[in-house]
Amino acid sequence: MNVYEKIGLKRVVNASGRVTILGVSTLSDEVAQAAIEGGQSYVVIDDLINRAGEIISGYTGGEDSCVTSSASAAICLTVAGLISKGKKSIVDRLPDSTGLPNEIVIQKGHSIDYGAPMPTMIRLGGGVPVEAGTANEVVPEDIEEAITENTVALFYVKSHHCVQKGMVDIETMRDIAHRHNLPLMVDAAAEEDFRKYIALGADLVIYSGAKALEATTSGFVTGKKEYISYVKKQYHGIGRPMKIGKEGIMGLLKALERYENKDREKEVAENIAKVQYLCEEISKIPGLKAEQIQDEAGRAIYRARVTLDTAETAQGTKSAAQINQELRGGDPQIYARTEFLNLGKIDFDPRPLVDGDKELIVKRLREIMEG
């Protein structure tokens, strides 16, 4: 019985991946211990933020970094920093940016809802989102013509939630931004390469600590020292209710250290083996077919996609939505990915599964299909 079952909640089988609605990820003993030790001593928080920034930058190649309570908080604080440029009178009045340059240009297909609307995160920092192009096609001219004297940054979102076709690539966004003497922000919250986007020339890159890193609830922004200095000053303004605790920072630093030494090729191979098991066993269940797919954003993440057999469906098989509802309604609750549920597809991400979970998923699906 886990700690949540002890307070009367059901156990959750996480086949969704590292998602916020399920608590993102679990902590290793080392990361948990670092968080405990961080919470048991006092420190000057500004000094810790500065030192953490130096350490984080060693892993990213950024000139400096600022630790945050989440990737979403990092977006808000970065936008606020670019609007205020560290000026105290502006820091004090944000998110009210009336009369100031405050526009953030983002491609229409990147203006996503990832559990909250991206435009909301921009507005929380005092920014005004300016969506360029259309949902399925953006061309460089759309970006260029969206830039005005009120633009403070271009914003590129790297996520499986985004429209993957018809968008302007990051290199083109970078070149347009720099041609207009503007910074390029990149939201790479769930990305696994912490050097890639700085190396590509992005000025500010935002990551989640709790996703690929499997750290404590945290995030950070890394990049140009001048811009990062603006971000840090927001902790004396709108960053106050978004502050990260000392224990969260120490857990993040330990997770970064562990991540550098991870055998990621082995981890991917283990996950593929789980996907193959799920595909083989689920495909044996009458009415269901399963296939291996790769993450839409091109990461080395593989999932089992389950669809209804059309012949069986004609004979009265339950809908994908009904199957998902029953998976979530059981005990333990089984959470799969549902982005394509309206198309009759349920995706299972095996990365968070523990021993016995993949077999339980197959067993539960068989019970549901057999009524």
Residue pairs with C-beta under 8 A, 6 or more apart in sequence:
2 11
4 10
4 11
4 12
5 11
10 331
10 332
10 333
11 331
11 332
11 333
12 22
12 332
12 333
12 334
12 335
13 332
13 333
13 334
13 335
13 353
13 357
13 360
13 361
14 22
14 335
14 352
14 353
15 334
15 335
15 336
15 337
15 348
15 349
15 350
15 352
15 353
15 357
15 361
16 22
16 335
16 336
16 337
16 349
16 352
17 301
17 303
17 337
17 349
17 351
17 352
18 24
18 25
18 190
18 210
18 211
18 212
18 214
18 351
18 352
19 115
20 115
21 115
21 335
22 335
22 352
24 208
24 210
24 211
24 217
25 210
25 211
25 214
25 215
25 352
26 214
26 352
27 35
27 214
27 215
27 216
27 251
28 214
28 255
28 258
30 254
30 258
31 214
31 215
31 216
31 251
31 254
31 255
31 258
32 251
33 254
34 250
34 251
34 253
34 254
35 216
35 247
35 248
35 250
35 251
35 254
36 247
37 250
38 246
38 247
38 248
38 249
38 250
38 251
39 245
39 246
39 247
39 250
41 246
43 246
45 246
46 235
48 246
48 249
49 66
49 67
49 232
49 235
49 249
50 232
52 65
52 67
52 249
52 252
52 253
53 64
53 65
53 66
53 67
53 220
53 228
53 232
54 64
54 65
55 253
55 256
56 62
56 65
56 67
56 220
56 222
56 252
56 253
56 256
57 63
57 64
57 65
57 222
59 194
59 195
59 256
59 259
59 260
60 194
60 195
60 198
60 205
60 222
61 195
61 198
61 199
62 198
62 205
62 222
62 223
62 224
62 228
63 223
63 224
63 225
63 228
64 222
64 223
64 224
64 225
64 228
64 229
65 220
65 221
65 222
65 223
65 228
66 74
66 77
66 220
66 221
66 222
66 228
66 231
66 232
67 209
67 218
67 219
67 220
67 244
67 249
67 252
68 74
68 77
68 218
68 219
68 220
68 221
68 239
68 242
68 244
69 217
69 218
69 219
69 242
69 243
69 244
69 248
70 208
70 209
70 210
70 217
70 218
70 219
70 242
71 187
71 189
71 206
71 207
71 208
71 211
71 219
72 116
72 121
72 219
73 219
73 239
73 242
73 244
74 206
74 207
74 219
74 220
74 221
74 231
75 118
75 121
75 122
75 125
75 185
75 187
75 206
76 121
76 122
76 124
76 125
76 238
76 239
76 242
77 125
77 221
77 231
77 234
77 235
77 238
77 239
77 242
78 125
78 185
78 204
78 206
78 221
78 227
78 231
79 104
79 121
79 122
79 124
79 125
79 126
79 127
79 152
79 153
79 185
80 91
80 94
80 95
80 125
80 126
80 127
80 231
80 234
80 237
80 238
80 239
81 227
81 228
81 230
81 231
81 232
81 233
81 234
82 127
82 152
82 153
82 183
82 185
82 227
82 230
83 90
83 94
83 97
83 100
83 101
83 102
83 125
83 126
83 127
83 152
84 90
84 91
84 94
84 126
84 230
84 233
84 234
84 237
85 230
86 229
86 230
86 233
88 233
90 97
90 100
91 233
91 234
91 236
91 237
92 237
94 125
94 126
94 234
94 237
94 238
95 123
95 124
95 125
95 126
95 238
96 126
97 126
97 127
97 128
100 126
101 149
101 150
101 151
101 152
102 126
102 127
102 128
102 150
102 152
103 127
103 128
103 129
103 130
103 148
103 150
103 151
103 152
104 122
104 127
104 128
104 129
104 130
104 151
104 152
104 153
104 154
104 155
104 185
105 130
105 132
105 143
105 146
105 147
105 151
105 153
105 154
105 155
106 118
106 122
106 129
106 130
106 131
106 132
106 154
106 155
106 156
106 157
107 131
107 132
107 133
107 138
107 142
107 143
107 156
107 157
107 167
107 168
107 173
108 131
108 132
108 133
108 134
108 135
108 138
108 163
109 133
109 134
109 135
109 136
109 138
109 162
109 163
109 166
109 167
110 118
110 155
110 156
110 157
110 159
110 162
110 163
110 167
111 117
111 118
111 119
111 129
111 131
112 118
112 157
112 159
112 161
112 162
113 161
114 159
114 161
114 189
118 129
118 157
118 187
119 129
122 128
122 129
122 155
123 129
124 238
125 238
126 238
127 152
128 150
130 146
130 151
131 146
132 138
132 142
132 143
132 145
132 146
133 139
133 142
133 143
133 168
135 163
136 163
136 165
136 166
137 166
138 166
138 167
138 168
139 168
140 168
140 172
140 176
142 168
143 154
143 168
143 172
143 173
143 176
144 176
147 154
147 176
147 180
147 182
151 180
151 182
152 182
152 183
153 177
153 182
153 183
153 184
153 185
153 204
154 173
154 176
154 177
154 182
154 183
154 184
154 185
155 184
155 185
155 186
155 187
156 170
156 173
156 184
156 185
156 186
156 187
156 202
157 186
157 187
158 170
158 186
158 187
158 188
158 191
158 197
158 297
159 187
159 189
159 190
159 297
160 190
160 295
160 296
160 297
160 299
161 339
162 297
164 296
164 297
170 184
170 186
170 197
170 200
170 202
171 200
171 201
173 184
174 184
174 200
174 201
174 202
177 183
177 184
177 203
178 184
178 201
183 203
183 204
183 223
183 224
183 227
184 201
184 202
184 203
184 204
185 202
185 203
185 204
185 205
185 206
186 197
186 202
186 204
186 205
186 206
187 206
188 196
188 197
188 205
188 206
188 207
189 206
189 207
189 208
189 211
189 219
190 208
190 211
190 212
190 299
191 197
191 207
191 212
191 299
192 212
192 264
192 299
192 300
194 207
194 222
194 256
194 259
197 205
198 205
198 222
198 223
202 223
203 223
203 224
203 227
204 221
204 222
204 223
204 224
204 227
204 228
204 231
205 221
205 222
205 223
206 219
206 220
206 221
207 213
207 219
207 220
207 221
207 222
208 218
208 219
209 215
209 216
209 217
209 218
209 219
209 220
209 248
209 251
209 252
209 255
210 216
210 217
210 218
210 219
212 259
213 252
213 255
213 256
213 259
214 255
214 259
215 251
215 252
215 254
215 255
215 256
216 247
216 248
216 251
216 252
216 255
217 248
218 244
218 248
218 249
218 251
218 252
220 252
221 228
221 231
222 228
235 243
264 300
268 300
268 302
271 301
271 302
271 350
271 351
272 292
272 302
274 350
274 353
274 358
275 292
275 302
275 303
275 304
275 348
275 350
276 292
277 358
278 290
278 304
278 348
278 350
278 358
278 361
278 362
279 290
279 291
279 292
279 304
280 290
281 362
282 288
282 289
282 290
282 304
282 306
282 361
282 362
282 365
283 289
283 290
285 362
285 365
285 366
285 369
286 309
286 312
286 369
287 308
287 309
287 312
287 313
287 317
287 369
288 306
288 307
288 308
288 309
288 312
288 365
288 369
289 306
289 307
289 308
289 309
290 304
290 305
290 306
290 307
291 304
291 305
291 307
292 302
292 303
292 304
292 305
293 302
293 303
293 304
293 305
293 347
294 300
294 301
294 302
294 303
295 301
295 302
295 303
301 349
301 351
303 337
303 347
303 348
303 349
303 350
304 347
304 348
304 350
305 340
305 345
305 346
305 347
305 348
306 320
306 345
306 346
306 347
306 348
306 365
307 320
307 344
307 345
308 317
308 319
308 320
308 344
309 317
317 369
318 326
318 368
318 369
319 344
320 341
320 344
320 345
320 346
321 341
323 346
323 365
323 368
323 369
324 336
324 338
324 341
324 346
326 368
327 333
327 334
327 335
327 336
327 346
327 364
327 365
327 368
328 334
328 335
330 364
332 360
334 360
334 361
334 364
336 346
336 347
336 348
336 349
337 346
337 347
337 348
337 349
338 346
338 347
339 347
340 346
340 347
348 361
350 358
